[in-house]
Amino acid sequence: MARIAILLADRCHPKECQWECQAYCPPVRMGQECIVEGENGKPVISETLCIGCGICVHKCPFDAIKILNTPEAEEAEIVHRYGYNGFRLYRLPLPPTQGITGLLGPNGTGKSTALRILAGREVPNLGHFEEPGTWPSVLEHYRGTALRAHFERVAEGKLVAAFKPQYVDRLADEPSSVQEFVGEEAAARRAIDAVGLSAKASRRLGELSGGELQLASIARTLAAEADLYLFDEPSSYLDIIHRLKVARLLRELGERKGVLVVEHDLALLDYLADQAHLIYGEPAAFGVVTHPLPMRAAVNTYLTGYLKDENVRFRTDPVRFVSHPPKLSARRDALVSFPPLAKDWPGFSLETAAGSLAKGETVGVVGPNATGKTTFVRMLAGVEPPTRGVPPPGVTVSYKPQYLKATQATSLRERSQALGAEPNFDLKLFERELLPGLHLEEVADVALTDLSGGELQRAAVALALARPATLYLLDEPSAYLDADERMAMARLLRRQVERQAVSALLVDHDVYFLDLACDALVVFDHPDGDPARGRGEGPFAMREGMNRLLASVNVTFRRDAETLRPRINREGSVLDREQRARGEFYYEAAS
């Protein structure tokens, strides 16, 4: 194992501390220059002199230091390194010449960096951060490997890569229309039609929703004539219907070209890809790319957290799924009952049926976008007045909205302590269970305005769960989260709801997240296929609710025999045909 020292430069504020890292470092106190001031006025930590005691990690008031061991990763395997105490990426995925390869791992471990390098948008420095990387040194480093041929074509300008970026919301600042952004040629028009944006081809990008921006970005990538296609998180902002539509388009592309996909929706990636590279490591510190694994083995290995070939365990507890047996009658006591509700707008109307939520029950709210799911929870929260019907009176609600924007420069810790002075906030629960359960300790003292999308999402969920309530309403709590964060949040949500004997409604599109977190589903759709109308019914038991949803999407699921995780059946396969014949789209038994 190699010890590495990471300084998170954006968190380090040497003018606001007493240089505790240096003052308490044992080698420094013995006269060695283990921690010195760098050219930028911030500490530089010698990995050679560091003894791994961890004192600087605990003494730093800004949690800006990480001292880590990298299992099975050698210095010779470093592909790219950002500074002496900066992030480093070990190994690269092998880009396919045909077919689809997935890239699966936590945020901050180098997936997007790997895509940029393979696309030729960044030249790897092979760990020599003092000067920019050069293609001759890269070609010499990879001599005798499959990556040598790939980088030869990149260096000579003979390989054309089409790249779908991760953050599509930035496209809203572009002044062009969808048609101008994707292209005017015939291939661009076909791509716009394929993703379902033909009716909005003349609209400006700034007028589109997040999901429509994602579809426009995917259409532009599909329309490009390239040798290698790279898609960074293509399912973000999309509902389950559009996720499957995009998956089918990418599979058609993979029959002709090489496609590399980074994706956190495990069910979608399992359906999409033929094989996958896992990335393990420490976010913002290092990432190690594994050798490719068949898709089923890759996802199962990711869930169990143990790589047999490398003898590396990167997850303490394996992720386990269950088949959702019916809850005992004693746990079906109705806690919250709501009447039929309706909301009318010019051009759209929503109707939801009456329903009830039990004590300790977490219910998912599922269905295509623009069917009224967010409006439903807003009506229950008292934010949106219904046209007809009255939300249940006397129910204490804690509501986390869909779209988040930090407006205060205070930190999460300062915000929680200010709320802790009020009777409707449980500060002890927040600090004892929610901060560690949602992995927020490291960013608790960072200004809310400086948090990433995923960090802000987890902070908002933690603040919502710390408010004592009868009913918790969380709109898209898994947005911006990686697969690990989604699974951790699902387990925490379920545990908190059961322990406190309250109820929760979760609006979400990730089938794995819903399967881990929920006991039942409220299903939304367009009755008779009319886009001007939305309808919500339920709660239904998980099996019935998923059958209703998946029948409308026209896809079947089975359960993996090893992990019990849901898996999408390939169209026309034996299991797919058998389940359709029985009307069983969400199969409970392992197979």
C-alpha positions in Angstrom: 0.0 0.0 0.0 1.1 3.6 -0.8 0.3 6.4 1.6 -1.0 9.6 -0.1 -1.7 13.0 1.4 -4.5 15.1 0.0 -5.1 18.8 0.6 -8.6 20.0 -0.5 -7.5 23.5 -1.6 -11.0 24.9 -1.7 -11.5 24.1 2.0 -8.1 25.2 3.2 -8.0 28.7 4.6 -4.5 29.2 6.2 -5.2 32.9 7.0 -8.2 31.9 9.2 -6.5 29.2 11.3 -3.4 28.7 13.5 -1.7 26.2 11.1 -2.8 23.4 13.5 -1.8 20.8 10.9 1.9 21.9 11.1 1.8 22.7 14.9 0.7 19.3 16.0 2.5 17.1 13.3 4.9 14.7 15.1 7.6 14.7 12.4 7.5 18.6 12.3 8.0 18.7 16.1 11.0 16.4 15.6 12.6 18.9 13.2 11.5 17.3 9.9 9.9 19.4 7.2 6.8 17.2 6.8 4.4 20.1 6.4 5.7 23.4 4.9 4.2 26.4 3.4 3.8 26.2 -0.4 4.1 28.9 -3.1 0.3 29.6 -2.9 0.5 30.1 0.9 -1.1 26.8 1.7 0.4 23.7 3.3 2.3 21.1 1.4 2.4 17.7 3.0 5.4 15.4 2.4 4.1 11.9 1.6 7.6 10.5 2.3 7.9 12.0 5.7 4.3 11.5 6.8 3.9 8.7 9.3 0.1 8.3 8.8 -0.8 9.3 12.4 -3.8 11.3 11.2 -3.3 14.1 13.8 -3.4 16.8 11.1 -6.6 15.4 9.7 -8.4 15.7 13.1 -6.8 19.1 14.0 -7.6 20.9 10.8 -10.6 23.1 11.6 -11.8 23.0 7.9 -11.5 19.3 7.3 -9.2 20.0 4.4 -6.7 17.2 4.8 -7.0 13.5 4.0 -4.2 10.9 4.7 -5.1 7.7 2.9 -3.7 4.3 1.8 -4.2 3.3 -1.8 -4.7 -0.5 -2.0 -3.1 -2.4 -4.9 -2.3 0.9 -6.7 1.3 1.7 -7.6 2.9 5.0 -8.5 3.6 3.6 -12.0 -0.1 3.2 -12.5 -1.0 6.9 -12.0 -2.6 8.3 -15.2 -3.2 11.9 -14.1 -2.5 13.9 -11.0 -3.7 17.4 -10.0 -0.8 18.8 -7.9 1.5 17.4 -5.3 -1.3 17.0 -2.7 -4.0 16.8 -5.3 -6.3 14.1 -6.7 -4.8 11.3 -8.6 -6.3 8.7 -11.0 -4.9 5.2 -11.3 -5.5 3.3 -14.6 -8.0 4.0 -17.4 -11.0 2.1 -18.7 -10.5 0.4 -22.1 -12.6 2.2 -24.7 -14.6 -0.3 -26.9 -14.4 -0.3 -30.7 -18.0 -1.6 -30.7 -20.6 -2.2 -28.0 -21.2 -0.4 -24.7 -18.9 -0.3 -21.7 -20.1 1.2 -18.4 -18.1 3.1 -15.8 -19.4 2.8 -12.3 -18.2 4.4 -9.1 -18.8 7.2 -6.5 -18.7 10.9 -7.4 -15.3 12.5 -7.1 -13.3 9.4 -8.0 -12.2 10.4 -11.5 -14.9 9.1 -13.9 -15.3 12.4 -15.8 -11.5 12.8 -15.8 -11.2 9.4 -17.5 -13.7 10.3 -20.1 -12.0 13.6 -20.9 -8.7 11.9 -21.3 -10.1 9.1 -23.6 -11.8 11.8 -25.7 -8.5 13.6 -26.1 -9.8 16.7 -24.3 -7.1 16.4 -21.6 -3.6 15.0 -22.0 -2.7 12.8 -19.0 0.5 13.9 -17.2 1.2 10.3 -15.8 1.7 11.8 -12.3 4.2 14.4 -13.4 2.1 17.4 -12.4 4.9 19.9 -12.6 4.4 20.2 -16.4 1.6 19.5 -18.9 1.4 16.0 -20.3 2.6 15.3 -23.8 1.4 12.7 -26.3 4.9 11.2 -27.0 5.3 10.4 -23.3 1.8 8.9 -23.1 2.5 6.7 -26.2 5.7 5.5 -24.7 4.0 4.8 -21.3 1.3 2.7 -22.9 3.6 0.9 -25.4 2.5 -2.7 -25.9 -1.0 -2.2 -24.5 -4.4 -1.8 -26.2 -4.5 1.8 -25.0 -1.5 2.6 -27.2 -3.5 2.2 -30.4 -6.3 4.4 -29.0 -4.0 7.2 -28.0 -2.0 7.0 -31.3 -5.3 7.8 -33.1 -6.1 10.6 -30.7 -2.6 12.1 -30.9 -2.7 12.0 -34.7 -6.2 13.5 -34.8 -7.6 10.4 -36.5 -10.0 9.5 -33.7 -13.2 11.5 -33.5 -14.9 11.4 -30.1 -18.4 12.7 -29.4 -18.8 13.7 -25.8 -22.0 14.3 -23.8 -21.1 16.4 -20.8 -22.3 15.8 -17.2 -23.7 19.2 -16.4 -26.4 19.9 -19.0 -28.1 22.6 -16.9 -25.3 24.9 -18.1 -26.8 24.7 -21.6 -29.6 27.0 -20.5 -27.2 29.9 -20.9 -26.8 29.2 -24.7 -28.7 31.6 -26.9 -29.4 29.0 -29.6 -32.5 27.0 -30.3 -32.7 23.2 -30.0 -32.3 22.8 -33.8 -29.4 25.2 -34.0 -27.7 23.5 -31.0 -28.1 19.9 -32.3 -27.5 20.8 -36.0 -29.3 21.4 -39.2 -28.3 18.3 -41.1 -30.5 15.3 -41.6 -28.8 13.2 -38.9 -29.5 16.0 -36.4 -33.2 16.1 -37.3 -33.4 12.3 -36.9 -31.7 12.5 -33.5 -34.1 15.3 -32.3 -37.1 13.2 -33.4 -35.6 10.0 -31.8 -35.3 11.6 -28.3 -38.8 13.2 -28.6 -38.0 16.9 -29.0 -39.3 17.5 -32.5 -42.2 19.6 -31.2 -39.7 21.8 -29.4 -37.0 22.1 -32.0 -37.5 25.8 -32.5 -37.5 26.6 -28.7 -34.5 28.3 -27.1 -32.4 26.2 -24.8 -33.1 28.6 -21.9 -36.8 27.8 -22.2 -36.3 24.0 -21.7 -36.6 22.0 -18.5 -33.7 20.0 -17.1 -34.9 16.8 -18.7 -35.4 18.5 -22.1 -31.8 20.0 -21.9 -30.6 16.4 -21.2 -32.4 15.1 -24.3 -31.0 17.9 -26.4 -27.5 17.2 -25.3 -28.0 13.5 -26.0 -29.4 14.3 -29.5 -26.4 16.4 -30.3 -24.1 13.6 -29.4 -26.1 11.0 -31.3 -26.1 13.2 -34.4 -22.3 13.5 -34.4 -20.3 11.2 -36.8 -17.7 9.8 -34.5 -15.6 6.7 -33.8 -16.2 6.8 -30.0 -19.2 8.1 -28.1 -18.9 9.1 -24.4 -22.0 9.8 -22.3 -21.5 11.3 -18.8 -24.7 10.6 -16.7 -27.3 10.5 -19.5 -30.2 9.8 -17.2 -30.1 12.9 -15.0 -33.4 14.8 -14.9 -35.1 12.1 -17.0 -38.2 10.1 -15.9 -38.3 6.3 -16.2 -39.9 6.4 -19.6 -37.3 8.7 -21.2 -34.5 6.8 -19.4 -35.6 3.6 -21.2 -36.0 5.4 -24.5 -32.5 6.8 -24.2 -31.2 3.4 -23.2 -32.7 1.8 -26.3 -31.1 4.5 -28.5 -27.7 4.0 -27.0 -28.0 0.2 -27.4 -28.8 0.7 -31.1 -25.7 3.0 -31.4 -23.6 0.4 -29.6 -24.4 -2.1 -32.4 -22.4 0.1 -34.8 -19.9 2.1 -32.6 -18.0 2.1 -29.4 -19.8 3.7 -26.5 -18.6 4.5 -23.0 -21.2 5.4 -20.4 -20.9 6.9 -16.9 -24.2 6.2 -15.0 -25.5 6.0 -11.4 -28.8 4.4 -12.2 -27.7 0.8 -11.7 -30.8 -0.8 -13.3 -30.3 1.4 -16.4 -26.6 0.7 -16.6 -27.2 -3.0 -16.2 -29.7 -2.9 -19.1 -27.4 -0.7 -21.2 -23.9 -2.1 -21.0 -22.2 -5.3 -22.0 -19.4 -4.9 -19.5 -18.2 -2.3 -16.9 -15.1 -0.9 -15.2 -15.6 -0.2 -11.5 -13.8 2.8 -9.9 -13.1 2.7 -6.2 -11.2 5.1 -3.9 -11.8 8.2 -1.9 -13.8 11.1 -3.3 -11.6 14.1 -4.1 -8.5 12.1 -3.2 -7.9 9.2 -5.6 -9.7 6.7 -7.9 -8.6 3.3 -9.1 -10.1 1.8 -12.3 -10.6 -1.9 -12.2 -10.3 -4.4 -15.1 -13.5 -4.8 -17.0 -16.2 -7.2 -15.7 -19.3 -8.7 -17.3 -22.2 -6.4 -16.5 -24.0 -8.7 -14.0 -20.8 -9.4 -12.2 -19.8 -5.7 -12.2 -23.0 -4.6 -10.5 -23.0 -7.5 -8.0 -19.4 -6.8 -7.1 -20.2 -3.1 -6.7 -23.1 -4.0 -4.3 -21.0 -6.6 -2.3 -18.0 -4.3 -2.2 -15.3 -6.9 -2.6 -13.0 -7.3 -5.6 -11.7 -10.9 -5.6 -9.1 -10.4 -8.4 -7.5 -7.5 -6.5 -8.3 -8.7 -3.0 -9.7 -5.2 -2.2 -12.8 -4.5 0.0 -14.2 -1.0 -0.8 -17.5 -1.3 1.1 -17.8 -2.2 4.8 -21.4 -3.7 4.5 -22.8 -5.2 1.3 -26.0 -3.6 -0.1 -28.9 -6.1 0.3 -32.3 -6.0 -1.4 -35.5 -7.6 -0.2 -38.6 -9.0 -2.0 -41.0 -6.7 -0.1 -43.2 -9.2 1.7 -46.5 -7.6 2.9 -46.2 -5.7 6.2 -47.8 -7.2 9.2 -51.4 -6.0 9.9 -50.2 -4.4 13.2 -48.0 -2.1 11.1 -50.8 -1.2 8.7 -52.5 1.3 11.0 -53.5 4.3 9.0 -51.6 7.4 10.2 -52.5 9.9 7.4 -55.6 9.8 5.2 -56.0 12.2 2.3 -59.2 12.8 0.2 -59.5 13.1 -3.6 -57.7 16.3 -4.7 -57.7 18.2 -8.0 -55.9 21.1 -9.5 -56.8 22.9 -12.7 -54.6 25.1 -14.9 -55.1 26.4 -18.4 -54.2 23.4 -20.6 -53.7 20.9 -17.8 -55.7 19.3 -15.0 -54.8 16.9 -12.2 -56.9 14.5 -10.2 -55.7 12.2 -7.4 -57.7 9.5 -5.7 -58.2 9.2 -1.9 -55.6 7.2 -0.1 -54.0 6.5 3.3 -50.4 6.1 4.7 -49.6 3.7 7.5 -47.3 4.2 10.5 -43.7 3.5 9.6 -44.5 3.3 5.9 -42.5 4.9 3.1 -44.4 5.4 -0.2 -42.9 6.2 -3.6 -44.6 8.5 -6.0 -43.8 7.4 -9.5 -44.8 8.1 -13.1 -43.7 10.1 -16.1 -42.8 13.7 -15.9 -45.6 16.3 -16.3 -48.2 14.0 -14.8 -48.6 16.1 -11.5 -46.4 14.2 -9.0 -44.8 17.4 -7.7 -48.1 19.2 -7.6 -49.6 16.4 -5.5 -46.9 16.6 -2.8 -47.1 20.4 -2.9 -50.9 20.2 -2.3 -50.3 17.9 0.7 -47.6 20.2 2.0 -50.0 23.2 1.8 -47.7 25.0 -0.7 -50.1 24.6 -3.6 -53.8 25.1 -2.9 -56.0 22.5 -4.6 -58.9 23.5 -6.9 -61.1 20.8 -5.3 -60.6 18.9 -2.1 -58.9 19.8 1.2 -55.5 18.4 2.3 -55.7 16.4 5.6 -56.0 18.8 8.5 -54.0 18.5 11.7 -51.1 16.7 9.9 -47.6 18.1 10.6 -45.6 18.1 7.4 -41.9 18.4 6.6 -41.3 19.2 2.9 -38.2 19.0 0.8 -38.9 20.7 -2.6 -37.7 19.4 -6.0 -35.5 22.4 -6.9 -32.9 23.6 -4.4 -31.0 26.8 -4.3 -28.8 28.0 -1.4 -29.2 31.7 -0.8 -27.3 31.9 2.5 -23.5 31.8 2.9 -23.9 30.2 6.3 -22.6 26.6 6.7 -24.8 23.6 7.3 -23.7 23.4 10.9 -24.5 27.0 11.6 -27.9 26.6 9.9 -28.7 23.5 12.0 -27.6 25.2 15.2 -29.8 28.2 14.5 -32.8 25.9 13.8 -31.9 23.9 17.0 -33.0 26.9 19.1 -36.5 26.3 17.7 -38.9 23.6 19.1 -39.6 22.2 15.6 -36.0 21.0 15.0 -34.3 18.0 16.5 -30.6 19.1 16.7 -29.5 15.9 18.5 -31.0 13.7 15.8 -29.4 15.8 13.2 -25.9 15.6 14.6 -26.1 12.1 15.9 -27.7 10.2 13.0 -28.4 12.4 10.0 -25.0 14.1 9.5 -23.0 10.8 9.6 -25.8 8.8 7.9 -25.8 11.0 4.9 -21.9 11.5 5.0 -22.2 15.3 5.6 -19.5 15.7 8.3 -16.8 16.8 5.9 -19.0 19.6 4.4 -20.8 20.6 7.6 -18.6 23.7 7.9 -18.6 24.7 4.2 -20.9 27.5 3.1 -24.2 26.2 1.7 -23.6 28.3 -1.4 -20.3 26.4 -2.0 -21.8 22.9 -1.9 -22.1 20.7 -5.0 -25.6 19.6 -6.2 -25.3 16.3 -4.4 -24.0 17.8 -1.2 -26.8 20.4 -1.2 -29.4 17.6 -1.8 -28.2 15.5 1.1 -28.1 18.6 3.3 -31.7 19.5 2.4 -32.9 15.9 3.1 -31.1 16.0 6.5 -32.7 19.3 7.5 -36.1 18.0 6.4 -35.8 14.8 8.4 -34.6 16.7 11.5 -38.0 18.5 11.7 -40.5 16.4 13.8 -43.5 15.7 11.6 -46.2 13.2 10.9 -45.6 13.2 7.2 -42.4 13.7 5.3 -42.6 14.9 1.7 -39.4 14.6 -0.3 -39.4 15.5 -4.0 -36.6 13.7 -5.9 -34.2 13.2 -3.0 -31.9 11.1 -5.1 -31.2 13.8 -7.7 -27.4 14.5 -8.2 -26.4 11.6 -6.0 -24.1 8.8 -7.0 -25.2 5.1 -6.6 -23.6 4.8 -3.1 -25.2 8.0 -1.8 -28.6 6.9 -3.2 -28.4 3.5 -1.4 -27.2 5.1 1.8 -30.0 7.6 1.7 -32.6 4.9 0.9 -31.6 2.9 4.0 -31.5 5.9 6.2 -35.0 7.2 5.1 -36.6 3.8 5.7 -34.9 3.4 9.1 -36.0 6.9 10.3 -39.6 6.5 9.1 -40.0 3.1 10.8 -38.2 4.1 14.0 -40.3 7.2 14.5 -43.6 5.5 13.4 -44.3 8.3 10.9 -45.1 8.3 7.1 -43.1 9.5 4.1 -43.8 10.2 0.4 -40.9 10.1 -2.0 -41.1 11.4 -5.6 -38.3 9.6 -7.6 -37.4 7.8 -10.8 -34.6 5.5 -9.7 -36.0 1.9 -9.4 -33.1 0.7 -7.1 -33.7 3.7 -4.8 -37.4 3.1 -4.7 -37.0 -0.7 -4.2 -34.7 -0.1 -1.2 -36.7 2.7 0.4 -40.3 2.1 -0.3 -43.1 -0.2 0.9 -45.8 1.0 -1.5 -46.3 3.3 -4.5 -48.7 6.0 -5.7 -48.7 5.7 -9.5 -49.3 8.7 -11.8 -50.1 8.6 -15.5 -51.9 10.4 -18.4 -55.4 8.9 -18.5 -56.2 7.7 -22.1 -52.8 9.0 -23.1 -54.0 12.6 -22.8 -51.0 14.9 -22.0 -53.4 17.6 -20.8 -54.6 15.4 -17.9 -52.7 13.9 -15.0 -54.0 11.2 -12.7 -52.7 9.7 -9.4 -53.9 6.5 -7.7 -52.7 4.5 -4.7 -50.9 3.7 -2.6 -50.6 0.2 -4.0 -48.3 -2.5 -2.6 -44.9 -2.4 -4.3 -45.6 -5.4 -6.6 -48.9 -4.0 -7.9 -47.6 -0.4 -8.1 -44.6 -1.4 -10.1 -46.7 -3.6 -12.4 -48.9 -0.6 -13.1 -45.9 1.6 -13.8 -43.9 -0.9 -15.9 -46.9 -2.0 -17.9 -47.2 1.6 -19.1 -43.5 1.8 -19.9 -43.6 -1.6 -21.6 -40.6 -3.2 -19.8 -40.3 -6.2 -17.5 -38.0 -6.7 -14.4 -36.7 -9.8 -12.7 -34.7 -10.2 -9.5 -31.1 -11.2 -9.5 -30.6 -14.6 -7.8 -27.5 -13.5 -5.9 -28.4 -10.0 -4.7 -32.2 -9.8 -5.2 -31.7 -6.5 -7.0 -34.2 -5.6 -9.8 -32.9 -6.3 -13.3 -34.5 -5.2 -16.6 -35.2 -8.0 -19.0 -34.0 -7.8 -22.6 -36.9 -7.3 -25.0 -38.0 -10.6 -26.5 -36.0 -12.8 -24.0 -37.6 -15.9 -22.6 -38.2 -14.3 -19.2 -39.6 -11.2 -20.9 -42.1 -13.2 -22.9 -43.1 -15.4 -20.0 -43.7 -12.5 -17.6 -45.7 -10.5 -20.2 -47.9 -13.6 -20.8 -48.7 -13.6 -17.0 -49.0 -9.8 -16.8 -46.1 -9.8 -14.3 -43.9 -6.9 -15.1 -42.2 -6.6 -11.7 -41.1 -10.2 -10.8 -40.7 -10.8 -7.1 -39.0 -14.2 -7.2 -35.2 -14.5 -7.8 -34.2 -15.8 -11.2 
